[in-house]
Amino acid sequence: MPPEIKTSDIMKKGIHPENYRLVAFKDMSNGDIFLMYSTAEAKDTIEIDGEELPLVKVEISRTSHPYYTGKMKLVDTAGRIDKFRKKYEKFKK
């Protein structure tokens, strides 16, 4: 959306949340950053084109999901596989 158009000018009054703003989302599996208007809560911020934006970190997005990329790859950003292996390591023969 061009910067000269405000979302408050095109949205119906009184039905949308007050904190609807431009938010940066970062795919933690590949580092891709994309911008969207959202009400998502963000603890971090990032500077893009000289503007400070809220940053929401996501584990998977359209740029890393196998359905959209056509590639099957293992995405383990939370360490779930290592945690599983350590938990069941004692049962190995």
PDB file of N, CA, C and O in Angstrom:
ATOM      1  N   MET A   1       0.844  -1.166   0.000  1.00  0.00           N
ATOM      2  CA  MET A   1       0.000   0.000   0.000  1.00  0.00           C
ATOM      3  C   MET A   1       0.893   1.235   0.000  1.00  0.00           C
ATOM      4  O   MET A   1       1.820   1.318   0.806  1.00  0.00           O
ATOM      5  N   PRO A   2       0.639   2.182  -0.875  1.00  0.00           N
ATOM      6  CA  PRO A   2       1.461   3.388  -0.928  1.00  0.00           C
ATOM      7  C   PRO A   2       1.413   4.146   0.399  1.00  0.00           C
ATOM      8  O   PRO A   2       0.375   4.156   1.062  1.00  0.00           O
ATOM      9  N   PRO A   3       2.514   4.778   0.795  1.00  0.00           N
ATOM     10  CA  PRO A   3       2.560   5.466   2.083  1.00  0.00           C
ATOM     11  C   PRO A   3       1.603   6.648   2.181  1.00  0.00           C
ATOM     12  O   PRO A   3       1.215   7.030   3.285  1.00  0.00           O
ATOM     13  N   GLU A   4       1.212   7.237   1.046  1.00  0.00           N
ATOM     14  CA  GLU A   4       0.326   8.402   1.101  1.00  0.00           C
ATOM     15  C   GLU A   4      -1.124   8.019   1.430  1.00  0.00           C
ATOM     16  O   GLU A   4      -1.930   8.890   1.759  1.00  0.00           O
ATOM     17  N   ILE A   5      -1.456   6.744   1.347  1.00  0.00           N
ATOM     18  CA  ILE A   5      -2.794   6.266   1.697  1.00  0.00           C
ATOM     19  C   ILE A   5      -2.738   5.662   3.093  1.00  0.00           C
ATOM     20  O   ILE A   5      -1.947   4.755   3.351  1.00  0.00           O
ATOM     21  N   LYS A   6      -3.567   6.159   3.982  1.00  0.00           N
ATOM     22  CA  LYS A   6      -3.613   5.634   5.333  1.00  0.00           C
ATOM     23  C   LYS A   6      -4.665   4.538   5.409  1.00  0.00           C
ATOM     24  O   LYS A   6      -5.706   4.614   4.757  1.00  0.00           O
ATOM     25  N   THR A   7      -4.379   3.507   6.219  1.00  0.00           N
ATOM     26  CA  THR A   7      -5.359   2.427   6.358  1.00  0.00           C
ATOM     27  C   THR A   7      -6.649   2.939   6.967  1.00  0.00           C
ATOM     28  O   THR A   7      -7.722   2.399   6.696  1.00  0.00           O
ATOM     29  N   SER A   8      -6.556   3.975   7.787  1.00  0.00           N
ATOM     30  CA  SER A   8      -7.766   4.534   8.394  1.00  0.00           C
ATOM     31  C   SER A   8      -8.661   5.200   7.350  1.00  0.00           C
ATOM     32  O   SER A   8      -9.855   5.374   7.593  1.00  0.00           O
ATOM     33  N   ASP A   9      -8.106   5.578   6.186  1.00  0.00           N
ATOM     34  CA  ASP A   9      -8.897   6.200   5.126  1.00  0.00           C
ATOM     35  C   ASP A   9      -9.705   5.181   4.326  1.00  0.00           C
ATOM     36  O   ASP A   9     -10.725   5.536   3.737  1.00  0.00           O
ATOM     37  N   ILE A  10      -9.266   3.915   4.293  1.00  0.00           N
ATOM     38  CA  ILE A  10      -9.937   2.933   3.452  1.00  0.00           C
ATOM     39  C   ILE A  10     -10.705   1.881   4.243  1.00  0.00           C
ATOM     40  O   ILE A  10     -11.453   1.095   3.660  1.00  0.00           O
ATOM     41  N   MET A  11     -10.531   1.857   5.560  1.00  0.00           N
ATOM     42  CA  MET A  11     -11.205   0.849   6.380  1.00  0.00           C
ATOM     43  C   MET A  11     -12.463   1.439   7.000  1.00  0.00           C
ATOM     44  O   MET A  11     -12.509   2.626   7.322  1.00  0.00           O
ATOM     45  N   LYS A  12     -13.476   0.606   7.165  1.00  0.00           N
ATOM     46  CA  LYS A  12     -14.702   1.055   7.815  1.00  0.00           C
ATOM     47  C   LYS A  12     -14.403   1.464   9.244  1.00  0.00           C
ATOM     48  O   LYS A  12     -13.574   0.851   9.916  1.00  0.00           O
ATOM     49  N   LYS A  13     -15.079   2.495   9.699  1.00  0.00           N
ATOM     50  CA  LYS A  13     -14.856   3.022  11.040  1.00  0.00           C
ATOM     51  C   LYS A  13     -15.540   2.148  12.088  1.00  0.00           C
ATOM     52  O   LYS A  13     -16.655   1.672  11.875  1.00  0.00           O
ATOM     53  N   GLY A  14     -14.866   1.940  13.221  1.00  0.00           N
ATOM     54  CA  GLY A  14     -15.462   1.291  14.375  1.00  0.00           C
ATOM     55  C   GLY A  14     -15.514  -0.228  14.362  1.00  0.00           C
ATOM     56  O   GLY A  14     -16.046  -0.818  15.302  1.00  0.00           O
ATOM     57  N   ILE A  15     -14.984  -0.888  13.332  1.00  0.00           N
ATOM     58  CA  ILE A  15     -15.048  -2.356  13.315  1.00  0.00           C
ATOM     59  C   ILE A  15     -13.675  -3.015  13.352  1.00  0.00           C
ATOM     60  O   ILE A  15     -13.583  -4.236  13.473  1.00  0.00           O
ATOM     61  N   HIS A  16     -12.618  -2.237  13.250  1.00  0.00           N
ATOM     62  CA  HIS A  16     -11.263  -2.787  13.234  1.00  0.00           C
ATOM     63  C   HIS A  16     -10.517  -2.403  14.507  1.00  0.00           C
ATOM     64  O   HIS A  16     -10.784  -1.354  15.093  1.00  0.00           O
ATOM     65  N   PRO A  17      -9.577  -3.254  14.938  1.00  0.00           N
ATOM     66  CA  PRO A  17      -8.780  -2.933  16.129  1.00  0.00           C
ATOM     67  C   PRO A  17      -7.956  -1.666  15.921  1.00  0.00           C
ATOM     68  O   PRO A  17      -7.607  -1.311  14.795  1.00  0.00           O
ATOM     69  N   GLU A  18      -7.656  -1.002  17.013  1.00  0.00           N
ATOM     70  CA  GLU A  18      -6.887   0.241  16.952  1.00  0.00           C
ATOM     71  C   GLU A  18      -5.415   0.008  16.612  1.00  0.00           C
ATOM     72  O   GLU A  18      -4.776   0.884  16.029  1.00  0.00           O
ATOM     73  N   ASN A  19      -4.867  -1.156  16.965  1.00  0.00           N
ATOM     74  CA  ASN A  19      -3.441  -1.397  16.759  1.00  0.00           C
ATOM     75  C   ASN A  19      -3.137  -2.063  15.416  1.00  0.00           C
ATOM     76  O   ASN A  19      -2.130  -2.762  15.308  1.00  0.00           O
ATOM     77  N   TYR A  20      -3.959  -1.874  14.403  1.00  0.00           N
ATOM     78  CA  TYR A  20      -3.731  -2.391  13.062  1.00  0.00           C
ATOM     79  C   TYR A  20      -2.653  -1.538  12.410  1.00  0.00           C
ATOM     80  O   TYR A  20      -2.879  -0.366  12.108  1.00  0.00           O
ATOM     81  N   ARG A  21      -1.462  -2.136  12.190  1.00  0.00           N
ATOM     82  CA  ARG A  21      -0.332  -1.380  11.677  1.00  0.00           C
ATOM     83  C   ARG A  21       0.570  -2.274  10.846  1.00  0.00           C
ATOM     84  O   ARG A  21       0.387  -3.490  10.801  1.00  0.00           O
ATOM     85  N   LEU A  22       1.541  -1.663  10.192  1.00  0.00           N
ATOM     86  CA  LEU A  22       2.504  -2.396   9.386  1.00  0.00           C
ATOM     87  C   LEU A  22       3.459  -3.148  10.309  1.00  0.00           C
ATOM     88  O   LEU A  22       4.049  -2.555  11.212  1.00  0.00           O
ATOM     89  N   VAL A  23       3.612  -4.463  10.083  1.00  0.00           N
ATOM     90  CA  VAL A  23       4.437  -5.324  10.921  1.00  0.00           C
ATOM     91  C   VAL A  23       5.385  -6.119  10.026  1.00  0.00           C
ATOM     92  O   VAL A  23       4.995  -6.574   8.950  1.00  0.00           O
ATOM     93  N   ALA A  24       6.629  -6.284  10.472  1.00  0.00           N
ATOM     94  CA  ALA A  24       7.609  -7.110   9.759  1.00  0.00           C
ATOM     95  C   ALA A  24       7.577  -8.518  10.348  1.00  0.00           C
ATOM     96  O   ALA A  24       7.631  -8.689  11.566  1.00  0.00           O
ATOM     97  N   PHE A  25       7.489  -9.518   9.482  1.00  0.00           N
ATOM     98  CA  PHE A  25       7.528 -10.920   9.889  1.00  0.00           C
ATOM     99  C   PHE A  25       8.822 -11.509   9.356  1.00  0.00           C
ATOM    100  O   PHE A  25       9.156 -11.331   8.185  1.00  0.00           O
ATOM    101  N   LYS A  26       9.564 -12.223  10.231  1.00  0.00           N
ATOM    102  CA  LYS A  26      10.835 -12.819   9.823  1.00  0.00           C
ATOM    103  C   LYS A  26      10.740 -14.334   9.938  1.00  0.00           C
ATOM    104  O   LYS A  26      10.444 -14.870  11.006  1.00  0.00           O
ATOM    105  N   ASP A  27      10.995 -15.019   8.825  1.00  0.00           N
ATOM    106  CA  ASP A  27      11.028 -16.480   8.793  1.00  0.00           C
ATOM    107  C   ASP A  27      12.372 -16.904   9.360  1.00  0.00           C
ATOM    108  O   ASP A  27      13.410 -16.648   8.751  1.00  0.00           O
ATOM    109  N   MET A  28      12.363 -17.553  10.525  1.00  0.00           N
ATOM    110  CA  MET A  28      13.599 -17.906  11.214  1.00  0.00           C
ATOM    111  C   MET A  28      14.338 -19.071  10.553  1.00  0.00           C
ATOM    112  O   MET A  28      15.513 -19.292  10.845  1.00  0.00           O
ATOM    113  N   SER A  29      13.675 -19.817   9.670  1.00  0.00           N
ATOM    114  CA  SER A  29      14.347 -20.935   9.020  1.00  0.00           C
ATOM    115  C   SER A  29      15.207 -20.498   7.840  1.00  0.00           C
ATOM    116  O   SER A  29      16.166 -21.185   7.489  1.00  0.00           O
ATOM    117  N   ASN A  30      14.876 -19.354   7.217  1.00  0.00           N
ATOM    118  CA  ASN A  30      15.684 -18.913   6.084  1.00  0.00           C
ATOM    119  C   ASN A  30      16.021 -17.415   6.103  1.00  0.00           C
ATOM    120  O   ASN A  30      16.723 -16.936   5.213  1.00  0.00           O
ATOM    121  N   GLY A  31      15.531 -16.673   7.102  1.00  0.00           N
ATOM    122  CA  GLY A  31      15.876 -15.263   7.227  1.00  0.00           C
ATOM    123  C   GLY A  31      15.058 -14.315   6.380  1.00  0.00           C
ATOM    124  O   GLY A  31      15.312 -13.111   6.406  1.00  0.00           O
ATOM    125  N   ASP A  32      14.090 -14.805   5.632  1.00  0.00           N
ATOM    126  CA  ASP A  32      13.258 -13.953   4.783  1.00  0.00           C
ATOM    127  C   ASP A  32      12.398 -13.039   5.648  1.00  0.00           C
ATOM    128  O   ASP A  32      11.847 -13.476   6.658  1.00  0.00           O
ATOM    129  N   ILE A  33      12.282 -11.771   5.255  1.00  0.00           N
ATOM    130  CA  ILE A  33      11.459 -10.802   5.974  1.00  0.00           C
ATOM    131  C   ILE A  33      10.399 -10.277   5.020  1.00  0.00           C
ATOM    132  O   ILE A  33      10.706  -9.890   3.892  1.00  0.00           O
ATOM    133  N   PHE A  34       9.153 -10.263   5.475  1.00  0.00           N
ATOM    134  CA  PHE A  34       8.072  -9.701   4.669  1.00  0.00           C
ATOM    135  C   PHE A  34       7.207  -8.803   5.539  1.00  0.00           C
ATOM    136  O   PHE A  34       7.119  -8.993   6.752  1.00  0.00           O
ATOM    137  N   LEU A  35       6.567  -7.821   4.908  1.00  0.00           N
ATOM    138  CA  LEU A  35       5.763  -6.836   5.607  1.00  0.00           C
ATOM    139  C   LEU A  35       4.283  -7.061   5.349  1.00  0.00           C
ATOM    140  O   LEU A  35       3.872  -7.358   4.227  1.00  0.00           O
ATOM    141  N   MET A  36       3.488  -6.918   6.401  1.00  0.00           N
ATOM    142  CA  MET A  36       2.032  -7.050   6.290  1.00  0.00           C
ATOM    143  C   MET A  36       1.392  -6.136   7.321  1.00  0.00           C
ATOM    144  O   MET A  36       2.008  -5.796   8.331  1.00  0.00           O
ATOM    145  N   TYR A  37       0.167  -5.746   7.062  1.00  0.00           N
ATOM    146  CA  TYR A  37      -0.593  -5.051   8.082  1.00  0.00           C
ATOM    147  C   TYR A  37      -1.179  -6.090   9.015  1.00  0.00           C
ATOM    148  O   TYR A  37      -1.764  -7.073   8.561  1.00  0.00           O
ATOM    149  N   SER A  38      -1.026  -5.881  10.326  1.00  0.00           N
ATOM    150  CA  SER A  38      -1.429  -6.886  11.292  1.00  0.00           C
ATOM    151  C   SER A  38      -1.666  -6.257  12.661  1.00  0.00           C
ATOM    152  O   SER A  38      -1.270  -5.122  12.925  1.00  0.00           O
ATOM    153  N   THR A  39      -2.326  -7.031  13.523  1.00  0.00           N
ATOM    154  CA  THR A  39      -2.495  -6.648  14.926  1.00  0.00           C
ATOM    155  C   THR A  39      -1.638  -7.527  15.826  1.00  0.00           C
ATOM    156  O   THR A  39      -1.767  -7.472  17.049  1.00  0.00           O
ATOM    157  N   ALA A  40      -0.768  -8.334  15.238  1.00  0.00           N
ATOM    158  CA  ALA A  40       0.065  -9.268  15.992  1.00  0.00           C
ATOM    159  C   ALA A  40       0.933  -8.524  17.006  1.00  0.00           C
ATOM    160  O   ALA A  40       1.501  -7.473  16.710  1.00  0.00           O
ATOM    161  N   GLU A  41       1.022  -9.097  18.212  1.00  0.00           N
ATOM    162  CA  GLU A  41       1.869  -8.524  19.257  1.00  0.00           C
ATOM    163  C   GLU A  41       3.330  -8.841  18.952  1.00  0.00           C
ATOM    164  O   GLU A  41       3.657  -9.957  18.547  1.00  0.00           O
ATOM    165  N   ALA A  42       4.195  -7.872  19.144  1.00  0.00           N
ATOM    166  CA  ALA A  42       5.612  -8.059  18.846  1.00  0.00           C
ATOM    167  C   ALA A  42       6.460  -7.524  19.992  1.00  0.00           C
ATOM    168  O   ALA A  42       6.228  -6.425  20.495  1.00  0.00           O
ATOM    169  N   LYS A  43       7.448  -8.319  20.398  1.00  0.00           N
ATOM    170  CA  LYS A  43       8.368  -7.894  21.447  1.00  0.00           C
ATOM    171  C   LYS A  43       9.585  -7.188  20.864  1.00  0.00           C
ATOM    172  O   LYS A  43      10.178  -6.326  21.513  1.00  0.00           O
ATOM    173  N   ASP A  44       9.955  -7.553  19.636  1.00  0.00           N
ATOM    174  CA  ASP A  44      11.149  -7.007  18.998  1.00  0.00           C
ATOM    175  C   ASP A  44      10.769  -5.975  17.949  1.00  0.00           C
ATOM    176  O   ASP A  44       9.616  -5.888  17.527  1.00  0.00           O
ATOM    177  N   THR A  45      11.762  -5.193  17.537  1.00  0.00           N
ATOM    178  CA  THR A  45      11.568  -4.234  16.448  1.00  0.00           C
ATOM    179  C   THR A  45      12.712  -4.387  15.456  1.00  0.00           C
ATOM    180  O   THR A  45      13.758  -4.959  15.764  1.00  0.00           O
ATOM    181  N   ILE A  46      12.482  -3.859  14.250  1.00  0.00           N
ATOM    182  CA  ILE A  46      13.502  -3.892  13.203  1.00  0.00           C
ATOM    183  C   ILE A  46      13.371  -2.605  12.395  1.00  0.00           C
ATOM    184  O   ILE A  46      12.274  -2.069  12.238  1.00  0.00           O
ATOM    185  N   GLU A  47      14.494  -2.118  11.885  1.00  0.00           N
ATOM    186  CA  GLU A  47      14.455  -0.917  11.069  1.00  0.00           C
ATOM    187  C   GLU A  47      14.506  -1.314   9.597  1.00  0.00           C
ATOM    188  O   GLU A  47      15.434  -1.991   9.154  1.00  0.00           O
ATOM    189  N   ILE A  48      13.497  -0.882   8.849  1.00  0.00           N
ATOM    190  CA  ILE A  48      13.420  -1.158   7.416  1.00  0.00           C
ATOM    191  C   ILE A  48      13.142   0.157   6.706  1.00  0.00           C
ATOM    192  O   ILE A  48      12.160   0.836   7.005  1.00  0.00           O
ATOM    193  N   ASP A  49      14.007   0.516   5.765  1.00  0.00           N
ATOM    194  CA  ASP A  49      13.899   1.765   5.008  1.00  0.00           C
ATOM    195  C   ASP A  49      13.780   2.975   5.926  1.00  0.00           C
ATOM    196  O   ASP A  49      13.014   3.899   5.651  1.00  0.00           O
ATOM    197  N   GLY A  50      14.540   2.964   7.015  1.00  0.00           N
ATOM    198  CA  GLY A  50      14.542   4.094   7.934  1.00  0.00           C
ATOM    199  C   GLY A  50      13.349   4.168   8.868  1.00  0.00           C
ATOM    200  O   GLY A  50      13.206   5.144   9.605  1.00  0.00           O
ATOM    201  N   GLU A  51      12.490   3.159   8.853  1.00  0.00           N
ATOM    202  CA  GLU A  51      11.299   3.143   9.693  1.00  0.00           C
ATOM    203  C   GLU A  51      11.382   2.001  10.698  1.00  0.00           C
ATOM    204  O   GLU A  51      11.687   0.868  10.324  1.00  0.00           O
ATOM    205  N   GLU A  52      11.117   2.284  11.956  1.00  0.00           N
ATOM    206  CA  GLU A  52      11.132   1.281  13.020  1.00  0.00           C
ATOM    207  C   GLU A  52       9.791   0.542  13.005  1.00  0.00           C
ATOM    208  O   GLU A  52       8.734   1.148  13.181  1.00  0.00           O
ATOM    209  N   LEU A  53       9.852  -0.794  12.791  1.00  0.00           N
ATOM    210  CA  LEU A  53       8.635  -1.604  12.712  1.00  0.00           C
ATOM    211  C   LEU A  53       8.660  -2.716  13.756  1.00  0.00           C
ATOM    212  O   LEU A  53       9.730  -3.206  14.117  1.00  0.00           O
ATOM    213  N   PRO A  54       7.476  -3.118  14.245  1.00  0.00           N
ATOM    214  CA  PRO A  54       7.420  -4.285  15.127  1.00  0.00           C
ATOM    215  C   PRO A  54       7.856  -5.523  14.351  1.00  0.00           C
ATOM    216  O   PRO A  54       7.556  -5.647  13.163  1.00  0.00           O
ATOM    217  N   LEU A  55       8.566  -6.449  15.017  1.00  0.00           N
ATOM    218  CA  LEU A  55       9.065  -7.658  14.367  1.00  0.00           C
ATOM    219  C   LEU A  55       8.463  -8.889  15.029  1.00  0.00           C
ATOM    220  O   LEU A  55       8.583  -9.073  16.240  1.00  0.00           O
ATOM    221  N   VAL A  56       7.811  -9.735  14.224  1.00  0.00           N
ATOM    222  CA  VAL A  56       7.259 -11.001  14.688  1.00  0.00           C
ATOM    223  C   VAL A  56       8.075 -12.105  14.032  1.00  0.00           C
ATOM    224  O   VAL A  56       8.220 -12.137  12.810  1.00  0.00           O
ATOM    225  N   LYS A  57       8.607 -13.009  14.850  1.00  0.00           N
ATOM    226  CA  LYS A  57       9.415 -14.111  14.329  1.00  0.00           C
ATOM    227  C   LYS A  57       8.529 -15.340  14.150  1.00  0.00           C
ATOM    228  O   LYS A  57       7.815 -15.741  15.070  1.00  0.00           O
ATOM    229  N   VAL A  58       8.582 -15.937  12.950  1.00  0.00           N
ATOM    230  CA  VAL A  58       7.807 -17.136  12.647  1.00  0.00           C
ATOM    231  C   VAL A  58       8.756 -18.265  12.263  1.00  0.00           C
ATOM    232  O   VAL A  58       9.841 -18.016  11.737  1.00  0.00           O
ATOM    233  N   GLU A  59       8.352 -19.494  12.522  1.00  0.00           N
ATOM    234  CA  GLU A  59       9.218 -20.634  12.225  1.00  0.00           C
ATOM    235  C   GLU A  59       9.150 -21.058  10.770  1.00  0.00           C
ATOM    236  O   GLU A  59      10.113 -21.609  10.237  1.00  0.00           O
ATOM    237  N   ILE A  60       8.027 -20.808  10.126  1.00  0.00           N
ATOM    238  CA  ILE A  60       7.871 -21.239   8.734  1.00  0.00           C
ATOM    239  C   ILE A  60       6.940 -20.261   8.022  1.00  0.00           C
ATOM    240  O   ILE A  60       5.999 -19.742   8.622  1.00  0.00           O
ATOM    241  N   SER A  61       7.206 -20.016   6.753  1.00  0.00           N
ATOM    242  CA  SER A  61       6.376 -19.109   5.953  1.00  0.00           C
ATOM    243  C   SER A  61       6.284 -19.658   4.531  1.00  0.00           C
ATOM    244  O   SER A  61       6.729 -20.773   4.259  1.00  0.00           O
ATOM    245  N   ARG A  62       5.715 -18.883   3.645  1.00  0.00           N
ATOM    246  CA  ARG A  62       5.563 -19.319   2.257  1.00  0.00           C
ATOM    247  C   ARG A  62       6.895 -19.528   1.556  1.00  0.00           C
ATOM    248  O   ARG A  62       6.966 -20.264   0.572  1.00  0.00           O
ATOM    249  N   THR A  63       7.961 -18.886   2.054  1.00  0.00           N
ATOM    250  CA  THR A  63       9.275 -19.033   1.414  1.00  0.00           C
ATOM    251  C   THR A  63      10.042 -20.253   1.896  1.00  0.00           C
ATOM    252  O   THR A  63      11.078 -20.598   1.327  1.00  0.00           O
ATOM    253  N   SER A  64       9.541 -20.918   2.951  1.00  0.00           N
ATOM    254  CA  SER A  64      10.239 -22.103   3.434  1.00  0.00           C
ATOM    255  C   SER A  64       9.337 -23.335   3.546  1.00  0.00           C
ATOM    256  O   SER A  64       9.834 -24.439   3.766  1.00  0.00           O
ATOM    257  N   HIS A  65       8.039 -23.167   3.401  1.00  0.00           N
ATOM    258  CA  HIS A  65       7.120 -24.305   3.529  1.00  0.00           C
ATOM    259  C   HIS A  65       7.224 -25.204   2.300  1.00  0.00           C
ATOM    260  O   HIS A  65       7.194 -24.708   1.173  1.00  0.00           O
ATOM    261  N   PRO A  66       7.345 -26.519   2.498  1.00  0.00           N
ATOM    262  CA  PRO A  66       7.498 -27.447   1.374  1.00  0.00           C
ATOM    263  C   PRO A  66       6.367 -27.373   0.346  1.00  0.00           C
ATOM    264  O   PRO A  66       6.608 -27.602  -0.839  1.00  0.00           O
ATOM    265  N   TYR A  67       5.153 -27.063   0.766  1.00  0.00           N
ATOM    266  CA  TYR A  67       4.037 -26.977  -0.182  1.00  0.00           C
ATOM    267  C   TYR A  67       4.277 -25.879  -1.216  1.00  0.00           C
ATOM    268  O   TYR A  67       3.996 -26.074  -2.399  1.00  0.00           O
ATOM    269  N   TYR A  68       4.788 -24.741  -0.787  1.00  0.00           N
ATOM    270  CA  TYR A  68       5.013 -23.616  -1.688  1.00  0.00           C
ATOM    271  C   TYR A  68       6.347 -23.693  -2.417  1.00  0.00           C
ATOM    272  O   TYR A  68       6.458 -23.211  -3.544  1.00  0.00           O
ATOM    273  N   THR A  69       7.357 -24.287  -1.798  1.00  0.00           N
ATOM    274  CA  THR A  69       8.675 -24.342  -2.422  1.00  0.00           C
ATOM    275  C   THR A  69       8.843 -25.554  -3.328  1.00  0.00           C
ATOM    276  O   THR A  69       9.684 -25.546  -4.227  1.00  0.00           O
ATOM    277  N   GLY A  70       8.045 -26.598  -3.097  1.00  0.00           N
ATOM    278  CA  GLY A  70       8.176 -27.816  -3.884  1.00  0.00           C
ATOM    279  C   GLY A  70       9.339 -28.677  -3.446  1.00  0.00           C
ATOM    280  O   GLY A  70       9.643 -29.674  -4.101  1.00  0.00           O
ATOM    281  N   LYS A  71       9.987 -28.327  -2.373  1.00  0.00           N
ATOM    282  CA  LYS A  71      11.134 -29.071  -1.871  1.00  0.00           C
ATOM    283  C   LYS A  71      10.813 -29.582  -0.475  1.00  0.00           C
ATOM    284  O   LYS A  71      10.313 -28.844   0.374  1.00  0.00           O
ATOM    285  N   MET A  72      11.106 -30.841  -0.256  1.00  0.00           N
ATOM    286  CA  MET A  72      10.941 -31.393   1.088  1.00  0.00           C
ATOM    287  C   MET A  72      12.244 -31.169   1.835  1.00  0.00           C
ATOM    288  O   MET A  72      13.301 -31.634   1.410  1.00  0.00           O
ATOM    289  N   LYS A  73      12.166 -30.471   2.926  1.00  0.00           N
ATOM    290  CA  LYS A  73      13.344 -30.300   3.755  1.00  0.00           C
ATOM    291  C   LYS A  73      12.898 -30.279   5.204  1.00  0.00           C
ATOM    292  O   LYS A  73      11.771 -29.897   5.518  1.00  0.00           O
ATOM    293  N   LEU A  74      13.781 -30.686   6.063  1.00  0.00           N
ATOM    294  CA  LEU A  74      13.490 -30.746   7.483  1.00  0.00           C
ATOM    295  C   LEU A  74      13.783 -29.401   8.111  1.00  0.00           C
ATOM    296  O   LEU A  74      14.905 -28.902   8.034  1.00  0.00           O
ATOM    297  N   VAL A  75      12.772 -28.813   8.734  1.00  0.00           N
ATOM    298  CA  VAL A  75      12.930 -27.546   9.414  1.00  0.00           C
ATOM    299  C   VAL A  75      12.769 -27.811  10.902  1.00  0.00           C
ATOM    300  O   VAL A  75      11.679 -28.154  11.359  1.00  0.00           O
ATOM    301  N   ASP A  76      13.839 -27.655  11.652  1.00  0.00           N
ATOM    302  CA  ASP A  76      13.804 -27.919  13.085  1.00  0.00           C
ATOM    303  C   ASP A  76      14.417 -26.735  13.815  1.00  0.00           C
ATOM    304  O   ASP A  76      15.545 -26.812  14.301  1.00  0.00           O
ATOM    305  N   THR A  77      13.673 -25.645  13.891  1.00  0.00           N
ATOM    306  CA  THR A  77      14.206 -24.445  14.537  1.00  0.00           C
ATOM    307  C   THR A  77      14.113 -24.514  16.048  1.00  0.00           C
ATOM    308  O   THR A  77      14.835 -23.794  16.738  1.00  0.00           O
ATOM    309  N   ALA A  78      13.256 -25.350  16.576  1.00  0.00           N
ATOM    310  CA  ALA A  78      13.077 -25.398  18.028  1.00  0.00           C
ATOM    311  C   ALA A  78      13.870 -26.520  18.681  1.00  0.00           C
ATOM    312  O   ALA A  78      13.803 -26.683  19.900  1.00  0.00           O
ATOM    313  N   GLY A  79      14.624 -27.300  17.903  1.00  0.00           N
ATOM    314  CA  GLY A  79      15.436 -28.379  18.465  1.00  0.00           C
ATOM    315  C   GLY A  79      14.629 -29.589  18.904  1.00  0.00           C
ATOM    316  O   GLY A  79      15.070 -30.340  19.774  1.00  0.00           O
ATOM    317  N   ARG A  80      13.458 -29.791  18.320  1.00  0.00           N
ATOM    318  CA  ARG A  80      12.588 -30.889  18.731  1.00  0.00           C
ATOM    319  C   ARG A  80      13.193 -32.256  18.445  1.00  0.00           C
ATOM    320  O   ARG A  80      13.038 -33.187  19.236  1.00  0.00           O
ATOM    321  N   ILE A  81      13.882 -32.377  17.316  1.00  0.00           N
ATOM    322  CA  ILE A  81      14.464 -33.669  16.948  1.00  0.00           C
ATOM    323  C   ILE A  81      15.579 -34.044  17.911  1.00  0.00           C
ATOM    324  O   ILE A  81      15.650 -35.188  18.360  1.00  0.00           O
ATOM    325  N   ASP A  82      16.451 -33.094  18.235  1.00  0.00           N
ATOM    326  CA  ASP A  82      17.529 -33.371  19.194  1.00  0.00           C
ATOM    327  C   ASP A  82      16.966 -33.727  20.564  1.00  0.00           C
ATOM    328  O   ASP A  82      17.470 -34.625  21.239  1.00  0.00           O
ATOM    329  N   LYS A  83      15.933 -33.028  20.961  1.00  0.00           N
ATOM    330  CA  LYS A  83      15.302 -33.306  22.253  1.00  0.00           C
ATOM    331  C   LYS A  83      14.729 -34.730  22.269  1.00  0.00           C
ATOM    332  O   LYS A  83      14.864 -35.448  23.259  1.00  0.00           O
ATOM    333  N   PHE A  84      14.092 -35.126  21.170  1.00  0.00           N
ATOM    334  CA  PHE A  84      13.534 -36.469  21.051  1.00  0.00           C
ATOM    335  C   PHE A  84      14.637 -37.524  21.116  1.00  0.00           C
ATOM    336  O   PHE A  84      14.513 -38.520  21.829  1.00  0.00           O
ATOM    337  N   ARG A  85      15.713 -37.296  20.365  1.00  0.00           N
ATOM    338  CA  ARG A  85      16.821 -38.260  20.333  1.00  0.00           C
ATOM    339  C   ARG A  85      17.465 -38.414  21.708  1.00  0.00           C
ATOM    340  O   ARG A  85      17.781 -39.534  22.111  1.00  0.00           O
ATOM    341  N   LYS A  86      17.664 -37.336  22.423  1.00  0.00           N
ATOM    342  CA  LYS A  86      18.255 -37.412  23.762  1.00  0.00           C
ATOM    343  C   LYS A  86      17.335 -38.164  24.727  1.00  0.00           C
ATOM    344  O   LYS A  86      17.794 -38.942  25.562  1.00  0.00           O
ATOM    345  N   LYS A  87      16.046 -37.921  24.598  1.00  0.00           N
ATOM    346  CA  LYS A  87      15.078 -38.551  25.490  1.00  0.00           C
ATOM    347  C   LYS A  87      15.071 -40.067  25.334  1.00  0.00           C
ATOM    348  O   LYS A  87      14.985 -40.797  26.322  1.00  0.00           O
ATOM    349  N   TYR A  88      15.161 -40.540  24.088  1.00  0.00           N
ATOM    350  CA  TYR A  88      15.062 -41.970  23.823  1.00  0.00           C
ATOM    351  C   TYR A  88      16.402 -42.648  23.553  1.00  0.00           C
ATOM    352  O   TYR A  88      16.434 -43.806  23.139  1.00  0.00           O
ATOM    353  N   GLU A  89      17.501 -41.942  23.782  1.00  0.00           N
ATOM    354  CA  GLU A  89      18.835 -42.480  23.572  1.00  0.00           C
ATOM    355  C   GLU A  89      19.114 -43.674  24.490  1.00  0.00           C
ATOM    356  O   GLU A  89      19.826 -44.603  24.108  1.00  0.00           O
ATOM    357  N   LYS A  90      18.559 -43.643  25.683  1.00  0.00           N
ATOM    358  CA  LYS A  90      18.807 -44.719  26.665  1.00  0.00           C
ATOM    359  C   LYS A  90      18.213 -46.062  26.255  1.00  0.00           C
ATOM    360  O   LYS A  90      18.592 -47.089  26.819  1.00  0.00           O
ATOM    361  N   PHE A  91      17.297 -46.086  25.294  1.00  0.00           N
ATOM    362  CA  PHE A  91      16.672 -47.321  24.860  1.00  0.00           C
ATOM    363  C   PHE A  91      17.419 -48.009  23.734  1.00  0.00           C
ATOM    364  O   PHE A  91      17.016 -49.089  23.300  1.00  0.00           O
ATOM    365  N   LYS A  92      18.514 -47.400  23.244  1.00  0.00           N
ATOM    366  CA  LYS A  92      19.324 -48.018  22.192  1.00  0.00           C
ATOM    367  C   LYS A  92      19.999 -49.260  22.729  1.00  0.00           C
ATOM    368  O   LYS A  92      20.353 -49.338  23.905  1.00  0.00           O
ATOM    369  N   LYS A  93      20.171 -50.231  21.849  1.00  0.00           N
ATOM    370  CA  LYS A  93      20.851 -51.475  22.250  1.00  0.00           C
ATOM    371  C   LYS A  93      22.308 -51.435  21.872  1.00  0.00           C
ATOM    372  O   LYS A  93      23.039 -52.391  22.129  1.00  0.00           O
TER     373      LYS A  93
END
